[in-house]
Amino acid sequence: MNLNTPAFSSLTHDGLKLAFFDEGDPSGPPVLLIHGFASSANVNWVHPGWLKTLGDAGYRVIAIDNRGHGASDKPRDAEAYRPWFMAGDAIALLDHLGIPEANLMGYSMGARISVFAALAHPDRVRSLVLGGLGIGMTDGVGDWDPIADALLAPSLADVTHQRGQMFRAFAEQTKSDREALAACIKGSRDLVARADMGKIDAPTLIGVGTKDDIAGSPQELAALMPDAEALDIPGRDHMLAVGDRVFKKAVLEFYAKVAAG
């Protein structure tokens, strides 16, 4: 685990202050990292070593704290968290930094946000890495209402729902604003139509842990897309796949192929 927190800056978009970092090689190919639900740029990308991995490989590494998370503003209205609004935040960050095109890498909710960004702004997305979300992108990942209930429960001891316990414990560990997260989980669950996945022609890598009971099949999602490949991350569940060495190695190899055209 790498705990060296980089310096964060901020921009204002859609009336919200959004925190981000911009590290690595400033002249390298830009990679924009979009974290998952109840996480943050630090928790998702710095601590598991992604910043170091990509920075050492010569990439410009940019990561945003999604609205409702980390050091960014935290609206309490579920409508504020529709995926297209959060995708707009990501594109606004590229505008702010003067970056015309970037490789987008998202994990879980961040993968969904990345897809919405690619659909709305295909000219801004050089490639996609979608972690922790397979065919659940189009078919759903189960009932998330108990997650919102768990986040708003008086204490973790009051939560009996297994997935609810997992996310409540994670939110407490990351010292998150649980009311904002409850609004986020209610507002951010829009699915992507299978036909829309087929419109994304950016090279795509989809990585899911073999013990992930949330994401759904990466192979099924890849089959919907014209230029996508699936990666099984061996022995990892939804929480642990993100920092896996197999995943990192595959991403670096994928980026090398993207660069080679």
N, C-alpha and C positions, 0 to 999 in steps of 0.2 A: 504493500500500500504506500502510495506517495502522498504525503500530507503538505507538500510545499504549495501553499495557496498563491496563485498569481494575483497580480494587481487587477482590480475590476474597474471598468468605466461604466458610463450609462448613456443612454439616449432616451428621448421622449417620443413615443409613438402612440397614437390613438388615445391621447390623454394620460398615458401611463409611463412612469419611469421604469426602464428596463435595464437590468445590469448585464454586463458581458465582459469576457476577457478576450484579448487578441495577442496571442503568444506565438512561439515558434519562429521560423524563418520568415521575415516579412516579405521576402521576394519569392517564397516557395508557393506551390499550388495551394489555394485556400481550401480548407475543410471547415465547414460550419457544423458544429455539434449541437444537437437538440435533445435534451434529456427527457427522461420519463416522468410519469406521475409521482408526486410526493418526493421527487429527487431534486437535484440542482446541478449546475455546471460543475461544482466541486465534487459532489458526491458521485455523480455519474461518470465524470471524465477525468478529473484530476486524481482523486484517491485511488481508482483502479488502474492508473498508469497510462491512460490514453494520451494525455497531454505530452508526457515524456516520450511515449512510443512514436507518435506522429511527429513531434518536434524533432526528435533525434533523426527521423527519416527525411527531414528537410521540408516538412509541410508548414504552412502558416495555419495555426490552430486557433479557431474562433469558437467560443461557446456562449450561448445565451442562457440566462436564468429566465425560464418561461414566466409569463404573468402568473401571479399566485404562488410563486416559488422563489426560494433563495432570497436574494437582495432586491428583487423586482417588486413593483407594486402589486397589491393583493386585493383585487375587487371581490365583492361578496355576491355578485349577480351571476347566476349560472350562464346566462346568455353571453357574458363577456368571454367565456371559455370555448366558444364554438371553434372547431379546428381551423376554419378558414381565417379567423381573427388571429390565432396564434401563428399560423403560417405567414400572415401579413406582418407580424412582428419580426419574424426571421428575415423576410425579404427587406423590411425596413432597415434591419441591421446591416445587410449587404449594401444597401443604398448609403447608409451613414458612413460606411467604411470605403465607399467608392469601388466596390467589387462587382464587376459585371456578371460573373459566373463563378459558382463554387461547387465543390463536392459536398453534398448534404449527407450527414449521418445522424440518424435518430434512433433512440431506443424506446420501445414500447409506445407510450403516448407520443414520444418524439418521432417515432417512425410514422405514425398517423399524420402528424403535423408536416413531416417532410413530404409525404405523398400529396397532401393538399397543396403544399407550396409548388411541387412539380407540376400539378395539374393546372394551377392558376398562372404559373410563371415558368413554362418549360424552357425558355431561353436563358434562365438564370441558374439552371441546375445541370451541372456537368455530369454528375453521377449520383446514385443513391446507395447508401448502405442502410438497410432496414434491420434493426436488431430487435429481438424479443416480440415480434409480431409477424405471424404468418397469415394464413387464410382467415384468421380472426379479423383482419383488416376489412374484409368484405362481408363475412358471415357473423361477426360478433364474437364476443369472448365471455358470454354468460351474463348473469344478473349482477350489476354493480351497485344496485341500491343498498344492499347490506354494507358495502364499503362506506358509503356516505353516512349510514347510521352508525357504523363503528367509529368513524372519525368524530362524530358529534356526541358519542356516549360519554357519561360522566368520567369513566376511567377504563383502562384496558381490561380490568377485571370484570367489567360489565358486558364485555363483548364475547359472544359465544360462536359467532360465525367464523369458520376457520380462515377464509381469505380476508375477512374483516380484521381478524386479530393480526394477521401478517402486515396489512397496510397500516393499521393503527400503531403497531409497534415501530414500523419503519418511520412513520410520521413523527413519532415521539423522539426516535433516535436522531432524526434530522432537524429536530426543533422547529417543525413546520407550523404554519398557521392552519389549524385543522378546519376552521370555518371556511377559509378560502379554498382549501382542498376539497371540502364537501361540495362547494359550488362548482369547482372544476370537474369533479367526477360526474356531476349531473349534466354539465353542459358540453363535455368534450367527446361524447361517445358516438358522434355521427359516423356511419359506415361509408365506405367507398364502394360504388357500384363496380361489379366485375368488369363491365364494359369500359369503365373509366380507367381501371388498372391497365387495360390493353392499350390505352392511348399514351402511356408513358414509355417513350422510346429511349430514355437515358439508360446507360448501362447500370444494372442494379444487382447488388448482392444482398441476400436475405438470410440472416443467421439466427437460428433458434436453438435453445438448449434441448437436448433429448429428454430431459425430465421437466420441461416447461409445460405446466398444465393450463396455461392461460392463452398462449400465442396462437395455437393452431399450426397446421402444417406449412413449413416454408416452401416445400416442393409444390403444393397446390397453388400458392400465391405466385410463385415464379412461373408456373405454367400459363398464367393469364397474361403475362407480359412478353413483349417481343424480344427483350435483351436482358434476361434476368437469370441468375443462378442461385441455387439454394445451398445452404451450409448447415449441417447438423453439428451442434457444439456438444461434444460427448459428455454425458454425465452431469450436465448443468441444468439447474432449474431457472425460473424467471429472474430471480434475484442475483444469481451467481454467474450467469452466462456473460454478463456485460464485460467483465474484466478478464475473461478466459484467454489464455495464450493462443489456443487454436483459432479463436475469433480474431485476435490481433494479427496473427500471421496471415490469415486469409484476407483480411482487409488490406494489408500492405501489398500482398500479391495482386489483389483486385485493382488497387490504385495504380500499380505499375502497368497493368494491362490497359487501364483507361488512358494513362499518359501516352502509351505506345499507339493508341488509336485502333 
